[in-house]
């Protein structure tokens, strides 16, 4: 089974999926919507990807502020988490996403993607970083137990 990583934004959701062994995260797509509160098609697409990739859990980026406080996006993310759990029947784990968009942007800069083209990829790459961070933490915790 695989793990899905999501970077939930106001008009986009970046999607990444792990390999079957849960070692490598790969960006899959960016789901776009016209209005922030219109999630039906977004949830349907995520559900289809869950089936296609045989996902058994979802990791959702949790947008806390750098000072560890929670803002408006946190409430929307928690509501999205509940919707995902109801729709897919899967556990949805919240994962600290601070600096993932910054890291994604820096990575694209380093590989030479032009500034005006970065918006096309940033959410998918951020989802990949969220998922990879979660999987790395699992690997590190099992290394310590061994």
ChimeraX commands (.cxc) that place a marker at each C-alpha (Angstrom):
marker #1 position 0.00,0.00,0.00 radius 0.5
marker #1 position 1.03,3.59,-0.59 radius 0.5
marker #1 position 0.81,6.87,1.28 radius 0.5
marker #1 position -0.57,10.05,-0.28 radius 0.5
marker #1 position 0.74,13.51,0.60 radius 0.5
marker #1 position -1.35,16.64,0.10 radius 0.5
marker #1 position -0.49,20.34,0.11 radius 0.5
marker #1 position -3.89,22.02,0.63 radius 0.5
marker #1 position -4.12,25.60,-0.59 radius 0.5
marker #1 position -6.90,28.10,-1.15 radius 0.5
marker #1 position -7.34,27.18,-4.83 radius 0.5
marker #1 position -5.05,24.19,-5.36 radius 0.5
marker #1 position -4.12,20.88,-3.80 radius 0.5
marker #1 position -0.69,19.46,-4.58 radius 0.5
marker #1 position -0.66,15.66,-4.63 radius 0.5
marker #1 position 2.24,13.28,-4.08 radius 0.5
marker #1 position 2.28,9.50,-3.65 radius 0.5
marker #1 position 4.86,7.17,-2.14 radius 0.5
marker #1 position 6.36,4.14,-3.81 radius 0.5
marker #1 position 4.92,0.81,-2.53 radius 0.5
marker #1 position 7.75,0.47,0.03 radius 0.5
marker #1 position 7.11,3.93,1.50 radius 0.5
marker #1 position 10.62,5.20,0.77 radius 0.5
marker #1 position 10.32,7.73,-2.06 radius 0.5
marker #1 position 7.67,10.42,-2.57 radius 0.5
marker #1 position 6.77,11.46,-6.11 radius 0.5
marker #1 position 4.64,14.40,-7.18 radius 0.5
marker #1 position 1.52,13.32,-9.08 radius 0.5
marker #1 position -0.54,16.40,-9.95 radius 0.5
marker #1 position -2.04,19.69,-8.87 radius 0.5
marker #1 position -5.80,19.74,-8.44 radius 0.5
marker #1 position -7.18,23.22,-9.20 radius 0.5
marker #1 position -10.53,24.74,-8.31 radius 0.5
marker #1 position -12.06,28.10,-9.11 radius 0.5
marker #1 position -13.43,28.88,-5.65 radius 0.5
marker #1 position -11.87,28.13,-2.28 radius 0.5
marker #1 position -15.01,26.67,-0.73 radius 0.5
marker #1 position -15.92,24.42,-3.67 radius 0.5
marker #1 position -14.38,21.08,-2.67 radius 0.5
marker #1 position -16.71,18.43,-4.11 radius 0.5
marker #1 position -14.70,17.87,-7.32 radius 0.5
marker #1 position -11.41,18.13,-5.42 radius 0.5
marker #1 position -12.51,15.42,-2.98 radius 0.5
marker #1 position -13.76,13.26,-5.86 radius 0.5
marker #1 position -10.40,13.54,-7.64 radius 0.5
marker #1 position -8.48,12.68,-4.47 radius 0.5
marker #1 position -10.76,9.69,-3.93 radius 0.5
marker #1 position -10.06,8.50,-7.50 radius 0.5
marker #1 position -6.30,8.86,-6.93 radius 0.5
marker #1 position -6.59,6.93,-3.64 radius 0.5
marker #1 position -8.14,4.03,-5.56 radius 0.5
marker #1 position -5.74,4.29,-8.52 radius 0.5
marker #1 position -2.61,4.27,-6.34 radius 0.5
marker #1 position -3.99,1.91,-3.67 radius 0.5
marker #1 position -3.40,4.43,-0.89 radius 0.5
marker #1 position -3.94,3.33,2.72 radius 0.5
marker #1 position -3.38,6.67,4.48 radius 0.5
marker #1 position -3.09,10.35,3.69 radius 0.5
marker #1 position -0.65,12.92,5.04 radius 0.5
marker #1 position -2.01,16.46,4.92 radius 0.5
marker #1 position 0.23,19.50,5.28 radius 0.5
marker #1 position -0.57,21.42,8.48 radius 0.5
marker #1 position 0.07,25.16,8.01 radius 0.5
marker #1 position 1.11,26.42,11.43 radius 0.5
marker #1 position 2.85,29.78,11.70 radius 0.5
marker #1 position 6.58,29.90,12.36 radius 0.5
marker #1 position 5.89,30.91,15.99 radius 0.5
marker #1 position 3.78,27.72,16.35 radius 0.5
marker #1 position 0.47,29.61,16.44 radius 0.5
marker #1 position -2.53,28.59,14.36 radius 0.5
marker #1 position -4.26,30.90,11.91 radius 0.5
marker #1 position -7.24,30.82,9.56 radius 0.5
marker #1 position -5.66,28.23,7.23 radius 0.5
marker #1 position -5.34,25.76,10.12 radius 0.5
marker #1 position -9.12,25.74,10.66 radius 0.5
marker #1 position -9.74,25.24,6.93 radius 0.5
marker #1 position -7.15,22.44,6.86 radius 0.5
marker #1 position -8.79,20.67,9.80 radius 0.5
marker #1 position -12.19,20.91,8.09 radius 0.5
marker #1 position -10.62,19.52,4.89 radius 0.5
marker #1 position -9.07,16.70,6.96 radius 0.5
marker #1 position -12.52,15.75,8.29 radius 0.5
marker #1 position -14.00,15.84,4.77 radius 0.5
marker #1 position -11.19,13.61,3.46 radius 0.5
marker #1 position -11.64,11.09,6.26 radius 0.5
marker #1 position -15.41,10.91,5.65 radius 0.5
marker #1 position -15.02,10.68,1.86 radius 0.5
marker #1 position -12.15,8.15,1.70 radius 0.5
marker #1 position -12.54,6.24,4.97 radius 0.5
marker #1 position -8.77,6.58,5.44 radius 0.5
marker #1 position -6.81,8.07,8.31 radius 0.5
marker #1 position -5.58,11.60,7.49 radius 0.5
marker #1 position -2.45,12.58,9.41 radius 0.5
marker #1 position -1.63,16.26,9.85 radius 0.5
marker #1 position 2.05,16.99,9.16 radius 0.5
marker #1 position 3.92,20.24,9.80 radius 0.5
marker #1 position 4.38,21.91,6.43 radius 0.5
marker #1 position 6.28,25.01,7.54 radius 0.5
marker #1 position 8.86,26.00,4.94 radius 0.5
marker #1 position 7.88,23.31,2.40 radius 0.5
marker #1 position 6.78,25.92,-0.15 radius 0.5
marker #1 position 10.01,27.84,0.46 radius 0.5
marker #1 position 12.02,24.63,0.00 radius 0.5
marker #1 position 10.07,23.77,-3.15 radius 0.5
marker #1 position 10.73,27.21,-4.60 radius 0.5
marker #1 position 14.43,26.98,-3.73 radius 0.5
marker #1 position 14.69,23.55,-5.36 radius 0.5
marker #1 position 13.09,24.83,-8.56 radius 0.5
marker #1 position 15.47,27.79,-8.59 radius 0.5
marker #1 position 18.45,25.45,-8.19 radius 0.5
marker #1 position 17.37,23.28,-11.13 radius 0.5
marker #1 position 16.81,26.33,-13.32 radius 0.5
marker #1 position 13.03,26.59,-13.55 radius 0.5
marker #1 position 12.17,30.16,-14.50 radius 0.5
marker #1 position 10.40,32.28,-11.88 radius 0.5
marker #1 position 7.25,32.66,-13.98 radius 0.5
marker #1 position 7.02,28.88,-14.44 radius 0.5
marker #1 position 7.43,27.94,-10.77 radius 0.5
marker #1 position 3.75,28.45,-9.86 radius 0.5
marker #1 position 2.95,25.55,-12.20 radius 0.5
marker #1 position 4.90,23.13,-9.99 radius 0.5
marker #1 position 5.24,24.52,-6.47 radius 0.5
marker #1 position 2.19,22.80,-4.92 radius 0.5
marker #1 position 3.10,19.37,-6.29 radius 0.5
marker #1 position 6.69,19.73,-5.08 radius 0.5
marker #1 position 5.53,20.99,-1.66 radius 0.5
marker #1 position 3.26,17.91,-1.38 radius 0.5
marker #1 position 6.27,15.76,-2.20 radius 0.5
marker #1 position 8.31,17.43,0.58 radius 0.5
marker #1 position 5.44,16.99,3.08 radius 0.5
marker #1 position 5.14,13.29,2.26 radius 0.5
marker #1 position 8.89,12.70,2.18 radius 0.5
marker #1 position 9.28,14.37,5.59 radius 0.5
marker #1 position 6.60,12.12,7.05 radius 0.5
marker #1 position 8.12,8.95,5.55 radius 0.5
marker #1 position 11.62,9.94,6.70 radius 0.5
marker #1 position 10.30,10.39,10.24 radius 0.5
marker #1 position 8.81,6.89,10.12 radius 0.5
marker #1 position 12.12,5.45,8.90 radius 0.5
marker #1 position 14.05,7.34,11.60 radius 0.5
marker #1 position 11.74,6.16,14.38 radius 0.5
marker #1 position 12.03,2.51,13.26 radius 0.5
marker #1 position 15.84,2.88,13.04 radius 0.5
marker #1 position 15.91,3.99,16.68 radius 0.5
marker #1 position 13.78,1.01,17.73 radius 0.5
marker #1 position 16.12,-1.49,16.04 radius 0.5
marker link #1:1,2 radius 0.2
marker link #1:2,3 radius 0.2
marker link #1:3,4 radius 0.2
marker link #1:4,5 radius 0.2
marker link #1:5,6 radius 0.2
marker link #1:6,7 radius 0.2
marker link #1:7,8 radius 0.2
marker link #1:8,9 radius 0.2
marker link #1:9,10 radius 0.2
marker link #1:10,11 radius 0.2
marker link #1:11,12 radius 0.2
marker link #1:12,13 radius 0.2
marker link #1:13,14 radius 0.2
marker link #1:14,15 radius 0.2
marker link #1:15,16 radius 0.2
marker link #1:16,17 radius 0.2
marker link #1:17,18 radius 0.2
marker link #1:18,19 radius 0.2
marker link #1:19,20 radius 0.2
marker link #1:20,21 radius 0.2
marker link #1:21,22 radius 0.2
marker link #1:22,23 radius 0.2
marker link #1:23,24 radius 0.2
marker link #1:24,25 radius 0.2
marker link #1:25,26 radius 0.2
marker link #1:26,27 radius 0.2
marker link #1:27,28 radius 0.2
marker link #1:28,29 radius 0.2
marker link #1:29,30 radius 0.2
marker link #1:30,31 radius 0.2
marker link #1:31,32 radius 0.2
marker link #1:32,33 radius 0.2
marker link #1:33,34 radius 0.2
marker link #1:34,35 radius 0.2
marker link #1:35,36 radius 0.2
marker link #1:36,37 radius 0.2
marker link #1:37,38 radius 0.2
marker link #1:38,39 radius 0.2
marker link #1:39,40 radius 0.2
marker link #1:40,41 radius 0.2
marker link #1:41,42 radius 0.2
marker link #1:42,43 radius 0.2
marker link #1:43,44 radius 0.2
marker link #1:44,45 radius 0.2
marker link #1:45,46 radius 0.2
marker link #1:46,47 radius 0.2
marker link #1:47,48 radius 0.2
marker link #1:48,49 radius 0.2
marker link #1:49,50 radius 0.2
marker link #1:50,51 radius 0.2
marker link #1:51,52 radius 0.2
marker link #1:52,53 radius 0.2
marker link #1:53,54 radius 0.2
marker link #1:54,55 radius 0.2
marker link #1:55,56 radius 0.2
marker link #1:56,57 radius 0.2
marker link #1:57,58 radius 0.2
marker link #1:58,59 radius 0.2
marker link #1:59,60 radius 0.2
marker link #1:60,61 radius 0.2
marker link #1:61,62 radius 0.2
marker link #1:62,63 radius 0.2
marker link #1:63,64 radius 0.2
marker link #1:64,65 radius 0.2
marker link #1:65,66 radius 0.2
marker link #1:66,67 radius 0.2
marker link #1:67,68 radius 0.2
marker link #1:68,69 radius 0.2
marker link #1:69,70 radius 0.2
marker link #1:70,71 radius 0.2
marker link #1:71,72 radius 0.2
marker link #1:72,73 radius 0.2
marker link #1:73,74 radius 0.2
marker link #1:74,75 radius 0.2
marker link #1:75,76 radius 0.2
marker link #1:76,77 radius 0.2
marker link #1:77,78 radius 0.2
marker link #1:78,79 radius 0.2
marker link #1:79,80 radius 0.2
marker link #1:80,81 radius 0.2
marker link #1:81,82 radius 0.2
marker link #1:82,83 radius 0.2
marker link #1:83,84 radius 0.2
marker link #1:84,85 radius 0.2
marker link #1:85,86 radius 0.2
marker link #1:86,87 radius 0.2
marker link #1:87,88 radius 0.2
marker link #1:88,89 radius 0.2
marker link #1:89,90 radius 0.2
marker link #1:90,91 radius 0.2
marker link #1:91,92 radius 0.2
marker link #1:92,93 radius 0.2
marker link #1:93,94 radius 0.2
marker link #1:94,95 radius 0.2
marker link #1:95,96 radius 0.2
marker link #1:96,97 radius 0.2
marker link #1:97,98 radius 0.2
marker link #1:98,99 radius 0.2
marker link #1:99,100 radius 0.2
marker link #1:100,101 radius 0.2
marker link #1:101,102 radius 0.2
marker link #1:102,103 radius 0.2
marker link #1:103,104 radius 0.2
marker link #1:104,105 radius 0.2
marker link #1:105,106 radius 0.2
marker link #1:106,107 radius 0.2
marker link #1:107,108 radius 0.2
marker link #1:108,109 radius 0.2
marker link #1:109,110 radius 0.2
marker link #1:110,111 radius 0.2
marker link #1:111,112 radius 0.2
marker link #1:112,113 radius 0.2
marker link #1:113,114 radius 0.2
marker link #1:114,115 radius 0.2
marker link #1:115,116 radius 0.2
marker link #1:116,117 radius 0.2
marker link #1:117,118 radius 0.2
marker link #1:118,119 radius 0.2
marker link #1:119,120 radius 0.2
marker link #1:120,121 radius 0.2
marker link #1:121,122 radius 0.2
marker link #1:122,123 radius 0.2
marker link #1:123,124 radius 0.2
marker link #1:124,125 radius 0.2
marker link #1:125,126 radius 0.2
marker link #1:126,127 radius 0.2
marker link #1:127,128 radius 0.2
marker link #1:128,129 radius 0.2
marker link #1:129,130 radius 0.2
marker link #1:130,131 radius 0.2
marker link #1:131,132 radius 0.2
marker link #1:132,133 radius 0.2
marker link #1:133,134 radius 0.2
marker link #1:134,135 radius 0.2
marker link #1:135,136 radius 0.2
marker link #1:136,137 radius 0.2
marker link #1:137,138 radius 0.2
marker link #1:138,139 radius 0.2
marker link #1:139,140 radius 0.2
marker link #1:140,141 radius 0.2
marker link #1:141,142 radius 0.2
marker link #1:142,143 radius 0.2
marker link #1:143,144 radius 0.2
marker link #1:144,145 radius 0.2
marker link #1:145,146 radius 0.2
view
